């Protein structure tokens, strides 16, 4: 069975045309992309690397990694999102390959696998981690980002971001699907990934700015290395 929720796919497909609008519903992804890109490259310089971007959507992170010299394939199950990504390539003229595929069905080994802002949207995040780990070459890197599960994350990521600040459309997140760092780290280790840096991402509503730091109470990122 495909590890995807049809309702989640439909939700993001309805918004696909707005993916590259930096002032639209996907503005948070545009705002955080420079941070997550720099963090990824700080652990795994991207030039010449074979990279798989899992759940690529319209290709914001995918294209930015290609700009750093990576050979990137973006996979997603939303046809509409992939159509938007392909159209944007006509403008950016980057060497990116997009493919409608689940990570379970994808064939090939990669130096880097990114799975960002996806685990909290799938029915079985542990299986998603396992599928990603299978595609990482020994010594290669896997990068995950998701949302912690605790009262603070519900207040900030759901009530604050969706209902108070309007950073995201209402209903974007289901708190029950949030993932504790201990859970994510356990799934990674169970699948041959050695966990590395865990870093948090916070938002300052006054400055309207995101930053990376030690606070992993809400959004966080985890770097892993595939064991030999």
Long-range contacts (C-beta under 8 A, 24 or more apart in sequence): 2-77, 2-102, 2-104, 3-102, 3-103, 3-104, 3-122, 3-123, 3-124, 3-127, 3-128, 3-131, 4-77, 4-102, 4-122, 4-123, 5-121, 5-122, 5-123, 8-121, 8-122, 9-77, 9-78, 11-171, 11-172, 12-57, 12-78, 12-81, 13-78, 13-79, 13-80, 13-81, 15-169, 16-57, 16-58, 16-78, 16-80, 16-81, 16-83, 16-84, 17-80, 17-84, 19-57, 19-58, 19-59, 19-60, 19-81, 19-84, 19-85, 19-88, 20-58, 20-60, 20-84, 20-88, 25-168, 25-169, 26-57, 26-58, 26-60, 27-167, 28-161, 28-167, 28-168, 28-210, 29-57, 29-60, 29-61, 29-117, 30-60, 31-209, 31-210, 32-201, 32-210, 33-60, 33-61, 33-64, 34-64, 35-201, 35-210, 35-211, 35-212, 36-61, 36-116, 36-145, 36-201, 36-221, 37-61, 37-64, 37-65, 37-68, 39-199, 39-212, 39-221, 39-223, 40-65, 40-112, 40-114, 40-141, 40-143, 41-68, 43-141, 43-143, 43-196, 43-197, 43-223, 44-111, 44-112, 44-140, 44-141, 44-143, 46-70, 46-112, 49-111, 49-112, 50-108, 50-109, 50-110, 50-111, 50-112, 51-110, 51-111, 51-112, 51-113, 51-114, 52-103, 52-106, 52-108, 52-110, 52-112, 52-113, 52-114, 52-135, 53-114, 53-116, 54-103, 54-113, 54-114, 54-115, 54-118, 54-128, 54-132, 55-115, 55-116, 55-117, 55-118, 55-121, 56-81, 56-82, 56-85, 56-98, 57-81, 57-85, 58-84, 58-85, 58-88, 59-84, 59-85, 59-88, 59-89, 59-96, 59-98, 61-114, 61-116, 62-96, 62-98, 63-88, 63-89, 63-92, 63-94, 63-96, 65-114, 66-94, 66-95, 66-96, 67-94, 70-112, 71-95, 72-96, 72-97, 73-97, 73-98, 73-99, 73-108, 74-98, 74-99, 75-99, 75-100, 75-101, 75-102, 75-103, 75-106, 76-100, 77-101, 77-102, 102-131, 103-128, 103-131, 103-132, 103-135, 104-131, 106-135, 108-135, 109-135, 109-136, 109-137, 109-140, 110-135, 110-136, 110-137, 110-140, 111-136, 111-137, 111-140, 111-141, 112-136, 112-140, 112-141, 112-142, 112-143, 113-140, 113-141, 113-142, 113-143, 114-142, 114-143, 115-142, 115-143, 115-144, 115-145, 116-143, 116-144, 116-145, 116-221, 117-145, 117-146, 118-146, 119-144, 119-146, 119-179, 119-184, 120-146, 120-147, 120-173, 120-174, 120-177, 120-178, 120-179, 121-177, 122-177, 125-177, 125-179, 125-183, 125-184, 125-187, 126-183, 126-187, 129-184, 129-187, 129-188, 129-191, 129-193, 130-187, 130-190, 130-191, 133-188, 133-191, 133-192, 133-193, 133-224, 133-226, 134-191, 136-193, 136-226, 137-226, 138-226, 138-227, 138-228, 139-225, 139-226, 139-228, 140-225, 140-226, 141-223, 141-224, 141-225, 141-226, 142-188, 142-193, 142-223, 142-224, 142-225, 142-226, 143-221, 143-222, 143-223, 143-224, 144-184, 144-188, 144-221, 144-222, 144-224, 145-201, 145-219, 145-220, 145-221, 145-222, 146-178, 146-179, 146-184, 146-219, 146-220, 147-173, 147-178, 147-179, 147-218, 147-219, 147-220, 148-178, 148-179, 148-180, 148-181, 148-216, 148-217, 148-218, 148-219, 148-220, 149-175, 149-178, 149-179, 149-180, 150-180, 150-217, 152-217, 152-218, 153-178, 153-217, 153-218, 154-178, 156-203, 156-217, 156-218, 157-218, 157-219, 160-205, 161-203, 165-205, 167-203, 181-216, 181-220, 181-222, 184-222, 185-222, 188-222, 188-224, 192-226, 192-227, 193-224, 193-225, 193-226, 193-227, 194-224, 194-225, 194-226, 194-227, 195-222, 195-223, 195-224, 196-222, 196-223, 196-224, 196-225, 197-222, 197-223, 198-222, 198-223
